[in-house]
Amino acid sequence: MDKRNKELTLLFGKLDEDRQQQLLEFARFLVERHPQQEIIISEPGKIERPEEESVVGAMKRLSRTYPMLDKQHLFNEASALMGEHMLQGREAAGVIDELEAVFLRHYTKIKES
């Protein structure tokens, strides 16, 4: 990640949710004004899900599968699911199924926007 991307990520993280949304809308506006600067979202990787996988292992696999996603946007949902598994004893396979759905939903959202 270059210096400007790091700075932008740092600044974005310091904003509250409403200001983050405003910044994203402004960025989309700028991109629409200059359509020749097309944003290309890469396709997800093809990493097979092992038969026996831990929830932490699944998070690592999904992060490698979807490197184009901003993990900050996934953090709340993913950490809630991981908490259900670790603190409440929810079965790993079900949590992993939901984590896969979360990553796919976020990928689909950025791909369509």
A tleap script that builds the chain and sets N, CA, C and O, in Angstrom:
source leaprc.protein.ff14SB
mol = sequence {
  NMET ASP LYS ARG ASN LYS GLU LEU THR LEU
  LEU PHE GLY LYS LEU ASP GLU ASP ARG GLN
  GLN GLN LEU LEU GLU PHE ALA ARG PHE LEU
  VAL GLU ARG HIE PRO GLN GLN GLU ILE ILE
  ILE SER GLU PRO GLY LYS ILE GLU ARG PRO
  GLU GLU GLU SER VAL VAL GLY ALA MET LYS
  ARG LEU SER ARG THR TYR PRO MET LEU ASP
  LYS GLN HIE LEU PHE ASN GLU ALA SER ALA
  LEU MET GLY GLU HIE MET LEU GLN GLY ARG
  GLU ALA ALA GLY VAL ILE ASP GLU LEU GLU
  ALA VAL PHE LEU ARG HIE TYR THR LYS ILE
  LYS GLU CSER
}
set mol.1.N position { 0.851 -1.167 0.000 }
set mol.1.CA position { 0.000 0.000 0.000 }
set mol.1.C position { 0.897 1.231 0.000 }
set mol.1.O position { 1.824 1.340 0.804 }
set mol.2.N position { 0.610 2.157 -0.913 }
set mol.2.CA position { 1.459 3.337 -0.972 }
set mol.2.C position { 1.096 4.344 0.127 }
set mol.2.O position { 0.119 4.169 0.854 }
set mol.3.N position { 1.899 5.386 0.224 }
set mol.3.CA position { 1.781 6.367 1.308 }
set mol.3.C position { 0.404 7.054 1.327 }
set mol.3.O position { -0.175 7.246 2.396 }
set mol.4.N position { -0.118 7.421 0.153 }
set mol.4.CA position { -1.416 8.101 0.092 }
set mol.4.C position { -2.549 7.179 0.523 }
set mol.4.O position { -3.472 7.613 1.212 }
set mol.5.N position { -2.486 5.910 0.124 }
set mol.5.CA position { -3.520 4.955 0.534 }
set mol.5.C position { -3.509 4.755 2.040 }
set mol.5.O position { -4.565 4.673 2.668 }
set mol.6.N position { -2.321 4.678 2.619 }
set mol.6.CA position { -2.215 4.520 4.076 }
set mol.6.C position { -2.806 5.732 4.783 }
set mol.6.O position { -3.545 5.596 5.758 }
set mol.7.N position { -2.471 6.925 4.278 }
set mol.7.CA position { -2.990 8.139 4.907 }
set mol.7.C position { -4.510 8.207 4.779 }
set mol.7.O position { -5.202 8.541 5.741 }
set mol.8.N position { -5.025 7.894 3.604 }
set mol.8.CA position { -6.469 7.918 3.395 }
set mol.8.C position { -7.174 6.904 4.297 }
set mol.8.O position { -8.220 7.204 4.872 }
set mol.9.N position { -6.606 5.715 4.419 }
set mol.9.CA position { -7.174 4.692 5.297 }
set mol.9.C position { -7.161 5.156 6.747 }
set mol.9.O position { -8.140 4.965 7.468 }
set mol.10.N position { -6.070 5.760 7.176 }
set mol.10.CA position { -5.957 6.267 8.539 }
set mol.10.C position { -6.996 7.359 8.796 }
set mol.10.O position { -7.682 7.340 9.818 }
set mol.11.N position { -7.108 8.299 7.876 }
set mol.11.CA position { -8.075 9.382 8.036 }
set mol.11.C position { -9.506 8.854 8.014 }
set mol.11.O position { -10.342 9.286 8.809 }
set mol.12.N position { -9.785 7.937 7.119 }
set mol.12.CA position { -11.112 7.344 7.021 }
set mol.12.C position { -11.495 6.673 8.342 }
set mol.12.O position { -12.630 6.802 8.801 }
set mol.13.N position { -10.557 5.967 8.941 }
set mol.13.CA position { -10.804 5.284 10.201 }
set mol.13.C position { -11.073 6.221 11.359 }
set mol.13.O position { -11.691 5.819 12.344 }
set mol.14.N position { -10.624 7.458 11.264 }
set mol.14.CA position { -10.844 8.438 12.324 }
set mol.14.C position { -12.215 9.112 12.241 }
set mol.14.O position { -12.639 9.792 13.175 }
set mol.15.N position { -12.900 8.918 11.116 }
set mol.15.CA position { -14.209 9.544 10.926 }
set mol.15.C position { -15.308 8.689 11.539 }
set mol.15.O position { -15.192 7.467 11.632 }
set mol.16.N position { -16.387 9.365 11.959 }
set mol.16.CA position { -17.540 8.586 12.427 }
set mol.16.C position { -18.248 7.992 11.208 }
set mol.16.O position { -17.913 8.317 10.068 }
set mol.17.N position { -19.208 7.140 11.450 }
set mol.17.CA position { -19.854 6.388 10.360 }
set mol.17.C position { -20.524 7.309 9.341 }
set mol.17.O position { -20.448 7.052 8.140 }
set mol.18.N position { -21.174 8.373 9.801 }
set mol.18.CA position { -21.835 9.303 8.876 }
set mol.18.C position { -20.823 9.996 7.969 }
set mol.18.O position { -21.057 10.140 6.769 }
set mol.19.N position { -19.708 10.422 8.536 }
set mol.19.CA position { -18.678 11.100 7.738 }
set mol.19.C position { -17.998 10.119 6.777 }
set mol.19.O position { -17.629 10.498 5.665 }
set mol.20.N position { -17.834 8.873 7.198 }
set mol.20.CA position { -17.279 7.867 6.298 }
set mol.20.C position { -18.200 7.691 5.083 }
set mol.20.O position { -17.733 7.596 3.948 }
set mol.21.N position { -19.507 7.650 5.336 }
set mol.21.CA position { -20.468 7.501 4.243 }
set mol.21.C position { -20.397 8.707 3.308 }
set mol.21.O position { -20.455 8.548 2.089 }
set mol.22.N position { -20.273 9.908 3.867 }
set mol.22.CA position { -20.153 11.104 3.041 }
set mol.22.C position { -18.904 11.056 2.168 }
set mol.22.O position { -18.941 11.418 0.992 }
set mol.23.N position { -17.808 10.610 2.752 }
set mol.23.CA position { -16.560 10.510 1.999 }
set mol.23.C position { -16.697 9.503 0.854 }
set mol.23.O position { -16.234 9.763 -0.257 }
set mol.24.N position { -17.327 8.360 1.118 }
set mol.24.CA position { -17.547 7.374 0.065 }
set mol.24.C position { -18.425 7.938 -1.046 }
set mol.24.O position { -18.153 7.717 -2.226 }
set mol.25.N position { -19.472 8.660 -0.677 }
set mol.25.CA position { -20.357 9.256 -1.684 }
set mol.25.C position { -19.603 10.288 -2.518 }
set mol.25.O position { -19.799 10.367 -3.731 }
set mol.26.N position { -18.749 11.074 -1.881 }
set mol.26.CA position { -17.957 12.055 -2.618 }
set mol.26.C position { -16.981 11.367 -3.573 }
set mol.26.O position { -16.800 11.805 -4.709 }
set mol.27.N position { -16.360 10.298 -3.106 }
set mol.27.CA position { -15.436 9.551 -3.968 }
set mol.27.C position { -16.180 8.982 -5.176 }
set mol.27.O position { -15.671 9.027 -6.296 }
set mol.28.N position { -17.372 8.451 -4.956 }
set mol.28.CA position { -18.175 7.931 -6.076 }
set mol.28.C position { -18.523 9.056 -7.049 }
set mol.28.O position { -18.469 8.870 -8.265 }
set mol.29.N position { -18.878 10.219 -6.510 }
set mol.29.CA position { -19.179 11.386 -7.334 }
set mol.29.C position { -17.980 11.746 -8.215 }
set mol.29.O position { -18.137 11.993 -9.411 }
set mol.30.N position { -16.790 11.775 -7.627 }
set mol.30.CA position { -15.591 12.108 -8.400 }
set mol.30.C position { -15.332 11.081 -9.496 }
set mol.30.O position { -14.964 11.441 -10.614 }
set mol.31.N position { -15.521 9.818 -9.180 }
set mol.31.CA position { -15.311 8.765 -10.179 }
set mol.31.C position { -16.319 8.907 -11.321 }
set mol.31.O position { -15.970 8.726 -12.488 }
set mol.32.N position { -17.566 9.231 -10.982 }
set mol.32.CA position { -18.594 9.399 -12.019 }
set mol.32.C position { -18.288 10.592 -12.923 }
set mol.32.O position { -18.614 10.565 -14.110 }
set mol.33.N position { -17.666 11.633 -12.377 }
set mol.33.CA position { -17.298 12.807 -13.175 }
set mol.33.C position { -16.166 12.505 -14.139 }
set mol.33.O position { -16.021 13.180 -15.157 }
set mol.34.N position { -15.366 11.501 -13.830 }
set mol.34.CA position { -14.214 11.131 -14.657 }
set mol.34.C position { -14.292 9.647 -14.983 }
set mol.34.O position { -13.508 8.853 -14.462 }
set mol.35.N position { -15.244 9.262 -15.851 }
set mol.35.CA position { -15.478 7.837 -16.112 }
set mol.35.C position { -14.313 7.102 -16.765 }
set mol.35.O position { -14.276 5.872 -16.733 }
set mol.36.N position { -13.365 7.818 -17.353 }
set mol.36.CA position { -12.225 7.146 -17.966 }
set mol.36.C position { -11.340 6.484 -16.919 }
set mol.36.O position { -10.506 5.641 -17.250 }
set mol.37.N position { -11.516 6.862 -15.663 }
set mol.37.CA position { -10.739 6.272 -14.585 }
set mol.37.C position { -11.560 5.147 -13.959 }
set mol.37.O position { -12.016 5.252 -12.820 }
set mol.38.N position { -11.735 4.092 -14.707 }
set mol.38.CA position { -12.573 2.976 -14.287 }
set mol.38.C position { -11.939 2.207 -13.130 }
set mol.38.O position { -10.739 1.931 -13.127 }
set mol.39.N position { -12.770 1.870 -12.156 }
set mol.39.CA position { -12.317 1.073 -11.026 }
set mol.39.C position { -12.589 -0.391 -11.357 }
set mol.39.O position { -13.717 -0.759 -11.684 }
set mol.40.N position { -11.572 -1.209 -11.271 }
set mol.40.CA position { -11.718 -2.624 -11.572 }
set mol.40.C position { -11.628 -3.400 -10.268 }
set mol.40.O position { -10.629 -3.336 -9.552 }
set mol.41.N position { -12.687 -4.127 -9.980 }
set mol.41.CA position { -12.730 -4.969 -8.777 }
set mol.41.C position { -12.334 -6.370 -9.211 }
set mol.41.O position { -12.987 -6.972 -10.064 }
set mol.42.N position { -11.276 -6.880 -8.631 }
set mol.42.CA position { -10.794 -8.208 -9.012 }
set mol.42.C position { -11.774 -9.291 -8.557 }
set mol.42.O position { -12.570 -9.088 -7.639 }
set mol.43.N position { -11.697 -10.413 -9.205 }
set mol.43.CA position { -12.517 -11.558 -8.836 }
set mol.43.C position { -11.933 -12.200 -7.576 }
set mol.43.O position { -10.722 -12.155 -7.360 }
set mol.44.N position { -12.788 -12.793 -6.752 }
set mol.44.CA position { -12.260 -13.458 -5.547 }
set mol.44.C position { -11.385 -14.647 -5.914 }
set mol.44.O position { -11.542 -15.254 -6.973 }
set mol.45.N position { -10.467 -14.961 -5.020 }
set mol.45.CA position { -9.613 -16.129 -5.223 }
set mol.45.C position { -10.421 -17.413 -5.093 }
set mol.45.O position { -11.578 -17.395 -4.674 }
set mol.46.N position { -9.813 -18.495 -5.448 }
set mol.46.CA position { -10.482 -19.799 -5.365 }
set mol.46.C position { -9.736 -20.661 -4.355 }
set mol.46.O position { -8.896 -21.484 -4.720 }
set mol.47.N position { -10.053 -20.463 -3.098 }
set mol.47.CA position { -9.435 -21.240 -2.034 }
set mol.47.C position { -10.505 -22.153 -1.453 }
set mol.47.O position { -11.484 -21.685 -0.871 }
set mol.48.N position { -10.315 -23.428 -1.611 }
set mol.48.CA position { -11.295 -24.411 -1.138 }
set mol.48.C position { -11.391 -24.408 0.379 }
set mol.48.O position { -10.400 -24.212 1.082 }
set mol.49.N position { -12.593 -24.626 0.863 }
set mol.49.CA position { -12.827 -24.738 2.305 }
set mol.49.C position { -12.446 -26.143 2.755 }
set mol.49.O position { -13.000 -27.125 2.263 }
set mol.50.N position { -11.506 -26.243 3.684 }
set mol.50.CA position { -11.135 -27.566 4.188 }
set mol.50.C position { -12.300 -28.209 4.944 }
set mol.50.O position { -13.174 -27.510 5.456 }
set mol.51.N position { -12.308 -29.524 5.009 }
set mol.51.CA position { -13.379 -30.214 5.739 }
set mol.51.C position { -13.387 -29.825 7.205 }
set mol.51.O position { -14.441 -29.527 7.766 }
set mol.52.N position { -12.229 -29.825 7.820 }
set mol.52.CA position { -12.110 -29.420 9.223 }
set mol.52.C position { -11.397 -28.077 9.245 }
set mol.52.O position { -10.213 -27.985 8.920 }
set mol.53.N position { -12.127 -27.041 9.630 }
set mol.53.CA position { -11.561 -25.697 9.629 }
set mol.53.C position { -12.031 -24.965 10.884 }
set mol.53.O position { -13.189 -25.076 11.287 }
set mol.54.N position { -11.129 -24.229 11.483 }
set mol.54.CA position { -11.499 -23.407 12.637 }
set mol.54.C position { -12.109 -22.098 12.131 }
set mol.54.O position { -11.950 -21.738 10.965 }
set mol.55.N position { -12.794 -21.407 13.007 }
set mol.55.CA position { -13.378 -20.116 12.642 }
set mol.55.C position { -12.263 -19.118 12.317 }
set mol.55.O position { -12.379 -18.354 11.359 }
set mol.56.N position { -11.200 -19.121 13.097 }
set mol.56.CA position { -10.062 -18.230 12.822 }
set mol.56.C position { -9.435 -18.593 11.471 }
set mol.56.O position { -9.092 -17.708 10.686 }
set mol.57.N position { -9.289 -19.874 11.207 }
set mol.57.CA position { -8.756 -20.319 9.917 }
set mol.57.C position { -9.647 -19.870 8.767 }
set mol.57.O position { -9.155 -19.496 7.703 }
set mol.58.N position { -10.955 -19.909 8.983 }
set mol.58.CA position { -11.893 -19.457 7.953 }
set mol.58.C position { -11.735 -17.964 7.688 }
set mol.58.O position { -11.768 -17.523 6.538 }
set mol.59.N position { -11.563 -17.188 8.757 }
set mol.59.CA position { -11.360 -15.748 8.570 }
set mol.59.C position { -10.100 -15.480 7.746 }
set mol.59.O position { -10.100 -14.616 6.870 }
set mol.60.N position { -9.044 -16.212 8.025 }
set mol.60.CA position { -7.801 -16.041 7.259 }
set mol.60.C position { -8.019 -16.432 5.801 }
set mol.60.O position { -7.571 -15.736 4.889 }
set mol.61.N position { -8.714 -17.560 5.588 }
set mol.61.CA position { -8.979 -18.027 4.219 }
set mol.61.C position { -9.842 -17.024 3.468 }
set mol.61.O position { -9.557 -16.701 2.315 }
set mol.62.N position { -10.891 -16.529 4.111 }
set mol.62.CA position { -11.785 -15.576 3.454 }
set mol.62.C position { -11.089 -14.239 3.192 }
set mol.62.O position { -11.360 -13.593 2.179 }
set mol.63.N position { -10.213 -13.826 4.076 }
set mol.63.CA position { -9.446 -12.595 3.850 }
set mol.63.C position { -8.525 -12.741 2.644 }
set mol.63.O position { -8.337 -11.790 1.886 }
set mol.64.N position { -7.951 -13.930 2.465 }
set mol.64.CA position { -7.100 -14.180 1.284 }
set mol.64.C position { -7.964 -14.334 0.025 }
set mol.64.O position { -7.542 -13.955 -1.068 }
set mol.65.N position { -9.155 -14.882 0.176 }
set mol.65.CA position { -10.055 -15.068 -0.963 }
set mol.65.C position { -10.582 -13.734 -1.472 }
set mol.65.O position { -10.742 -13.541 -2.678 }
set mol.66.N position { -10.850 -12.816 -0.555 }
set mol.66.CA position { -11.419 -11.513 -0.898 }
set mol.66.C position { -10.464 -10.379 -0.477 }
set mol.66.O position { -10.812 -9.584 0.396 }
set mol.67.N position { -9.291 -10.294 -1.072 }
set mol.67.CA position { -8.334 -9.254 -0.646 }
set mol.67.C position { -8.789 -7.841 -1.005 }
set mol.67.O position { -8.265 -6.868 -0.463 }
set mol.68.N position { -9.760 -7.721 -1.916 }
set mol.68.CA position { -10.219 -6.406 -2.351 }
set mol.68.C position { -11.181 -5.754 -1.359 }
set mol.68.O position { -11.506 -4.576 -1.501 }
set mol.69.N position { -11.635 -6.501 -0.364 }
set mol.69.CA position { -12.595 -5.962 0.593 }
set mol.69.C position { -11.899 -5.207 1.718 }
set mol.69.O position { -10.820 -5.589 2.172 }
set mol.70.N position { -12.528 -4.148 2.146 }
set mol.70.CA position { -12.047 -3.390 3.297 }
set mol.70.C position { -12.523 -4.124 4.545 }
set mol.70.O position { -13.718 -4.150 4.839 }
set mol.71.N position { -11.608 -4.703 5.259 }
set mol.71.CA position { -11.969 -5.544 6.414 }
set mol.71.C position { -12.644 -4.749 7.525 }
set mol.71.O position { -13.345 -5.332 8.351 }
set mol.72.N position { -12.451 -3.434 7.565 }
set mol.72.CA position { -13.113 -2.622 8.587 }
set mol.72.C position { -14.630 -2.691 8.440 }
set mol.72.O position { -15.356 -2.663 9.434 }
set mol.73.N position { -15.108 -2.781 7.199 }
set mol.73.CA position { -16.545 -2.852 6.977 }
set mol.73.C position { -17.114 -4.208 7.399 }
set mol.73.O position { -18.296 -4.312 7.724 }
set mol.74.N position { -16.292 -5.221 7.394 }
set mol.74.CA position { -16.721 -6.565 7.785 }
set mol.74.C position { -16.574 -6.819 9.278 }
set mol.74.O position { -17.177 -7.745 9.820 }
set mol.75.N position { -15.783 -6.006 9.931 }
set mol.75.CA position { -15.361 -6.297 11.293 }
set mol.75.C position { -16.516 -6.520 12.263 }
set mol.75.O position { -16.494 -7.489 13.022 }
set mol.76.N position { -17.523 -5.651 12.257 }
set mol.76.CA position { -18.617 -5.796 13.212 }
set mol.76.C position { -19.346 -7.122 13.059 }
set mol.76.O position { -19.575 -7.836 14.036 }
set mol.77.N position { -19.705 -7.440 11.829 }
set mol.77.CA position { -20.431 -8.696 11.598 }
set mol.77.C position { -19.553 -9.910 11.910 }
set mol.77.O position { -19.992 -10.859 12.561 }
set mol.78.N position { -18.321 -9.862 11.439 }
set mol.78.CA position { -17.420 -11.000 11.633 }
set mol.78.C position { -17.092 -11.203 13.104 }
set mol.78.O position { -17.075 -12.335 13.587 }
set mol.79.N position { -16.831 -10.116 13.818 }
set mol.79.CA position { -16.483 -10.276 15.236 }
set mol.79.C position { -17.679 -10.750 16.045 }
set mol.79.O position { -17.505 -11.492 17.012 }
set mol.80.N position { -18.886 -10.344 15.678 }
set mol.80.CA position { -20.081 -10.830 16.370 }
set mol.80.C position { -20.228 -12.337 16.163 }
set mol.80.O position { -20.545 -13.066 17.103 }
set mol.81.N position { -20.002 -12.798 14.951 }
set mol.81.CA position { -20.096 -14.241 14.667 }
set mol.81.C position { -19.003 -15.016 15.396 }
set mol.81.O position { -19.255 -16.087 15.949 }
set mol.82.N position { -17.796 -14.470 15.393 }
set mol.82.CA position { -16.707 -15.149 16.097 }
set mol.82.C position { -16.989 -15.198 17.596 }
set mol.82.O position { -16.667 -16.184 18.259 }
set mol.83.N position { -17.588 -14.137 18.128 }
set mol.83.CA position { -17.956 -14.117 19.540 }
set mol.83.C position { -18.999 -15.161 19.873 }
set mol.83.O position { -18.938 -15.788 20.930 }
set mol.84.N position { -19.953 -15.353 18.982 }
set mol.84.CA position { -20.967 -16.388 19.193 }
set mol.84.C position { -20.320 -17.763 19.293 }
set mol.84.O position { -20.738 -18.612 20.081 }
set mol.85.N position { -19.304 -17.960 18.487 }
set mol.85.CA position { -18.618 -19.252 18.498 }
set mol.85.C position { -17.769 -19.406 19.760 }
set mol.85.O position { -17.865 -20.416 20.457 }
set mol.86.N position { -16.952 -18.417 20.047 }
set mol.86.CA position { -15.997 -18.541 21.146 }
set mol.86.C position { -16.635 -18.367 22.523 }
set mol.86.O position { -16.265 -19.060 23.470 }
set mol.87.N position { -17.579 -17.456 22.635 }
set mol.87.CA position { -18.149 -17.156 23.942 }
set mol.87.C position { -19.440 -17.919 24.243 }
set mol.87.O position { -19.755 -18.209 25.397 }
set mol.88.N position { -20.175 -18.235 23.180 }
set mol.88.CA position { -21.465 -18.893 23.387 }
set mol.88.C position { -21.457 -20.348 22.938 }
set mol.88.O position { -22.453 -21.054 23.094 }
set mol.89.N position { -20.342 -20.795 22.384 }
set mol.89.CA position { -20.219 -22.195 21.994 }
set mol.89.C position { -20.959 -22.584 20.728 }
set mol.89.O position { -21.253 -23.759 20.510 }
set mol.90.N position { -21.259 -21.601 19.895 }
set mol.90.CA position { -21.945 -21.920 18.644 }
set mol.90.C position { -21.042 -22.763 17.759 }
set mol.90.O position { -19.831 -22.546 17.711 }
set mol.91.N position { -21.632 -23.725 17.059 }
set mol.91.CA position { -20.883 -24.659 16.206 }
set mol.91.C position { -20.102 -23.910 15.112 }
set mol.91.O position { -20.624 -23.001 14.466 }
set mol.92.N position { -18.839 -24.320 14.926 }
set mol.92.CA position { -17.943 -23.655 13.972 }
set mol.92.C position { -18.481 -23.688 12.546 }
set mol.92.O position { -18.411 -22.681 11.842 }
set mol.93.N position { -19.015 -24.823 12.110 }
set mol.93.CA position { -19.462 -24.949 10.715 }
set mol.93.C position { -20.543 -23.927 10.377 }
set mol.93.O position { -20.518 -23.338 9.296 }
set mol.94.N position { -21.481 -23.713 11.278 }
set mol.94.CA position { -22.535 -22.728 11.039 }
set mol.94.C position { -22.008 -21.311 11.011 }
set mol.94.O position { -22.440 -20.497 10.195 }
set mol.95.N position { -21.074 -21.015 11.899 }
set mol.95.CA position { -20.461 -19.685 11.931 }
set mol.95.C position { -19.678 -19.450 10.641 }
set mol.95.O position { -19.739 -18.366 10.062 }
set mol.96.N position { -18.954 -20.452 10.200 }
set mol.96.CA position { -18.172 -20.323 8.960 }
set mol.96.C position { -19.095 -20.113 7.767 }
set mol.96.O position { -18.796 -19.307 6.887 }
set mol.97.N position { -20.215 -20.833 7.732 }
set mol.97.CA position { -21.195 -20.629 6.650 }
set mol.97.C position { -21.648 -19.168 6.619 }
set mol.97.O position { -21.727 -18.561 5.550 }
set mol.98.N position { -21.939 -18.613 7.779 }
set mol.98.CA position { -22.383 -17.217 7.847 }
set mol.98.C position { -21.261 -16.248 7.496 }
set mol.98.O position { -21.505 -15.224 6.857 }
set mol.99.N position { -20.030 -16.560 7.908 }
set mol.99.CA position { -18.895 -15.703 7.537 }
set mol.99.C position { -18.727 -15.677 6.022 }
set mol.99.O position { -18.483 -14.620 5.440 }
set mol.100.N position { -18.855 -16.826 5.390 }
set mol.100.CA position { -18.756 -16.876 3.928 }
set mol.100.C position { -19.838 -16.013 3.289 }
set mol.100.O position { -19.582 -15.324 2.302 }
set mol.101.N position { -21.048 -16.049 3.850 }
set mol.101.CA position { -22.144 -15.234 3.321 }
set mol.101.C position { -21.866 -13.742 3.508 }
set mol.101.O position { -22.179 -12.939 2.630 }
set mol.102.N position { -21.285 -13.371 4.635 }
set mol.102.CA position { -20.949 -11.971 4.905 }
set mol.102.C position { -19.929 -11.472 3.876 }
set mol.102.O position { -20.107 -10.408 3.282 }
set mol.103.N position { -18.872 -12.241 3.673 }
set mol.103.CA position { -17.843 -11.837 2.708 }
set mol.103.C position { -18.428 -11.743 1.300 }
set mol.103.O position { -18.145 -10.792 0.572 }
set mol.104.N position { -19.237 -12.721 0.919 }
set mol.104.CA position { -19.840 -12.703 -0.415 }
set mol.104.C position { -20.781 -11.507 -0.572 }
set mol.104.O position { -20.786 -10.861 -1.619 }
set mol.105.N position { -21.564 -11.211 0.444 }
set mol.105.CA position { -22.486 -10.073 0.382 }
set mol.105.C position { -21.717 -8.759 0.210 }
set mol.105.O position { -22.102 -7.915 -0.599 }
set mol.106.N position { -20.644 -8.589 0.962 }
set mol.106.CA position { -19.847 -7.365 0.846 }
set mol.106.C position { -19.172 -7.281 -0.524 }
set mol.106.O position { -19.083 -6.202 -1.109 }
set mol.107.N position { -18.701 -8.407 -1.030 }
set mol.107.CA position { -18.085 -8.421 -2.357 }
set mol.107.C position { -19.128 -8.039 -3.421 }
set mol.107.O position { -18.857 -7.218 -4.297 }
set mol.108.N position { -20.306 -8.637 -3.336 }
set mol.108.CA position { -21.366 -8.362 -4.306 }
set mol.108.C position { -21.751 -6.887 -4.268 }
set mol.108.O position { -22.007 -6.277 -5.307 }
set mol.109.N position { -21.790 -6.328 -3.079 }
set mol.109.CA position { -22.152 -4.917 -2.917 }
set mol.109.C position { -21.153 -3.998 -3.609 }
set mol.109.O position { -21.559 -3.069 -4.309 }
set mol.110.N position { -19.854 -4.236 -3.429 }
set mol.110.CA position { -18.874 -3.357 -4.084 }
set mol.110.C position { -18.804 -3.625 -5.585 }
set mol.110.O position { -18.521 -2.717 -6.367 }
set mol.111.N position { -19.057 -4.848 -5.982 }
set mol.111.CA position { -19.025 -5.192 -7.403 }
set mol.111.C position { -20.163 -4.492 -8.157 }
set mol.111.O position { -19.998 -4.065 -9.300 }
set mol.112.N position { -21.326 -4.385 -7.486 }
set mol.112.CA position { -22.495 -3.769 -8.124 }
set mol.112.C position { -22.466 -2.249 -8.064 }
set mol.112.O position { -23.169 -1.590 -8.830 }
set mol.113.N position { -21.665 -1.682 -7.167 }
set mol.113.CA position { -21.671 -0.212 -7.039 }
set mol.113.C position { -20.675 0.441 -7.975 }
set mol.113.O position { -20.555 1.666 -7.992 }
savepdb mol mol.pdb
quit
